[in-house]
Amino acid sequence: MTLIENEFWNAVLVLFVLCAVVAAILRGIYFHIKSGQVVGPAEDEYRDKGNHSCSMGCALGAIFLFVNLGGILMLTGPILFLGADKERERREKEAAVDINPLTQGPVSILAKEKPMLYEHYCELGRVIDSIEALRLEEEAARANMSNRDARNRLSKNIAGYKAALKRYGELRKNVETQAGYLYFARFFSNLGRRFNEEDLLKDLSKTEQELKQELLNRPNK
């Protein structure tokens, strides 16, 4: 149970009462030390004041812990459970990115409606991966070469790889854009909104032929 629902003012109240508890206990300690420095009735007076202050601080602290334990947890929780919060955030991030765009994104609709285009798209992805691997391999080899002619040959190959990667990347992006249009066209169709898809289907068929020719004419297959 908390005395005040607002978290900010609840925290302020917690700090205020804790300060009062500490102040009362410190005051009691002070009077106990002072009682050892005097004699006679003053000694008993200081000792009584010290006992009263310490008792008041302990009682106030016990009451506050009983009544407003939620406020204490609110202040200490971020420190005590920081590791658990970070672990939960990490798991949530991993779950958020655990999505295969080929089976769960807009491109997945091509597997049903344009299966050949979908196959060409996937094959183009594999080609891109293989070219990227070659590029990295030859860049590493070039870095360790001292012969100028050999370095120039590798540089020419690497430039060709980069040009091919740019070209194939644009082709894949074009397919993804068209797949997105088709995906949302089907989505709105399911909601009862009809519109002309003839141009879109023609573009998809044209893209399918372009990818087919690109893959057939690819050098170093």
ZIBELJO-V47964 format. One record per residue. RES is the residue in one small letter. PHI is phi in whole degrees, -180 to 180 (NA if undefined). PSI is psi as a letter, one per 30 degrees, with the letter a starting at -180 (NA if undefined). D_CENTER is the distance of its C-alpha to the mean C-alpha in Angstrom with 2 decimals. Layout:
# ZIBELJO-V47964
RES/PHI/PSI/D_CENTER
RES/PHI/PSI/D_CENTER
This chain:
# ZIBELJO-V47964
m/NA/k/33.36
t/-118/k/32.57
l/-73/e/35.23
i/-130/k/33.14
e/-75/e/30.29
n/-63/k/28.71
e/-66/e/26.20
f/-63/e/27.19
w/-70/f/30.89
n/-65/e/30.45
a/-64/e/28.88
v/-61/e/31.77
l/-64/e/34.25
v/-60/e/32.84
l/-64/e/33.18
f/-62/e/36.62
v/-68/e/38.01
l/-61/e/36.68
c/-63/e/38.40
a/-65/e/41.55
v/-62/e/41.52
v/-63/e/41.15
a/-63/e/43.82
a/-65/e/46.24
i/-67/e/45.89
l/-63/e/46.33
r/-64/e/49.37
g/-64/e/50.82
i/-61/e/50.38
y/-60/e/52.10
f/-68/e/55.10
h/-66/e/55.40
i/-66/e/55.59
k/-66/e/58.04
s/-66/f/60.23
g/-79/f/60.84
q/-103/f/62.25
v/-127/l/64.92
v/-130/l/67.79
g/81/a/69.64
p/-59/e/68.41
a/-62/e/65.61
e/-63/e/64.01
d/-65/e/63.88
e/-65/e/62.60
y/-64/e/59.69
r/-66/e/58.88
d/-63/e/58.94
k/-63/e/56.63
g/-65/e/54.22
n/-63/e/54.27
h/-65/e/53.79
s/-66/e/50.81
c/-64/e/49.05
s/-64/e/49.81
m/-64/e/48.53
g/-63/e/45.23
c/-65/e/44.73
a/-66/e/45.74
l/-62/e/43.50
g/-65/e/40.53
a/-65/e/41.33
i/-63/e/41.74
f/-66/e/38.52
l/-62/e/36.53
f/-69/e/38.19
v/-82/e/37.70
n/-128/h/34.27
l/-63/e/32.31
g/-62/e/29.30
g/-64/e/29.28
i/-64/e/29.30
l/-65/e/26.36
m/-64/e/24.43
l/-78/e/24.98
t/-90/f/24.53
g/-58/e/21.76
p/-57/e/18.83
i/-81/e/20.56
l/-69/e/21.64
f/-110/g/18.50
l/-62/e/15.92
g/-63/e/15.45
a/-66/e/15.18
d/-65/e/12.53
k/-65/e/10.30
e/-65/e/11.27
r/-65/e/10.59
e/-62/e/6.97
r/-63/e/6.84
r/-65/e/9.09
e/-66/e/7.50
k/-66/e/4.62
e/-63/e/7.89
a/-67/e/9.90
a/-69/e/8.30
v/-99/g/9.11
d/-84/i/12.27
i/-131/k/14.54
n/-94/j/17.69
p/-65/f/18.72
l/-73/f/22.29
t/-118/f/22.69
q/-126/f/20.32
g/-105/a/20.14
p/-58/e/23.04
v/-62/f/24.50
s/-62/f/25.24
i/-68/f/28.02
l/-67/f/29.97
a/-61/f/30.51
k/-93/e/32.65
e/-99/f/34.29
k/-136/i/34.44
p/-61/e/34.32
m/-69/e/35.89
l/-63/e/33.52
y/-63/e/30.62
e/-64/e/32.26
h/-63/e/32.82
y/-62/e/29.21
c/-66/e/28.07
e/-64/e/30.88
l/-62/e/29.87
g/-64/e/26.40
r/-67/e/28.19
v/-64/e/30.48
i/-59/e/27.71
d/-63/e/26.24
s/-68/e/29.76
i/-66/e/30.55
e/-63/e/27.40
a/-64/e/28.43
l/-64/e/31.93
r/-60/e/30.81
l/-64/e/28.88
e/-64/e/31.85
e/-75/f/34.43
e/-66/e/32.57
a/-66/e/32.50
a/-66/e/36.19
r/-63/e/37.13
a/-64/f/35.70
n/-100/g/38.13
m/-98/k/41.14
s/-111/f/43.93
n/-73/k/46.14
r/-67/e/45.84
d/-63/e/46.92
a/-64/e/44.46
r/-64/e/41.61
n/-66/e/42.76
r/-64/e/42.81
l/-66/e/39.27
s/-63/e/38.17
k/-65/e/39.84
n/-62/e/38.11
i/-63/e/34.69
a/-62/e/35.42
g/-65/e/36.35
y/-61/e/33.13
k/-64/e/31.11
a/-65/e/33.29
a/-65/e/32.90
l/-62/e/29.10
k/-65/e/29.16
r/-63/e/31.67
y/-68/e/29.93
g/-63/e/26.56
e/-66/e/28.37
l/-64/e/30.01
r/-65/e/26.83
k/-64/e/25.31
n/-64/e/28.55
v/-63/e/28.41
e/-63/e/24.87
t/-64/e/26.09
q/-67/e/29.18
a/-63/e/27.42
g/-63/e/25.24
y/-62/e/28.54
l/-66/e/30.07
y/-60/e/27.17
f/-77/f/27.39
a/-63/e/31.17
r/-68/e/31.23
f/-62/e/28.88
f/-71/f/31.26
s/-63/e/34.23
n/-66/f/33.13
l/-90/g/33.20
g/94/g/36.74
r/-96/j/36.21
r/-105/k/38.30
f/-154/l/38.54
n/-73/k/40.02
e/-106/g/37.95
e/-61/e/40.75
d/-65/e/39.46
l/-64/e/35.98
l/-66/e/37.53
k/-64/e/39.81
d/-63/e/36.95
l/-65/e/35.21
s/-66/e/38.51
k/-65/e/39.01
t/-65/e/35.60
e/-59/e/36.36
q/-67/e/39.59
e/-62/e/38.03
l/-66/e/35.49
k/-62/e/38.34
q/-67/e/40.52
e/-62/e/37.80
l/-72/e/37.20
l/-69/e/40.97
n/-89/g/41.76
r/-65/k/38.99
p/-74/l/40.69
n/57/h/40.31
k/-70/NA/39.33
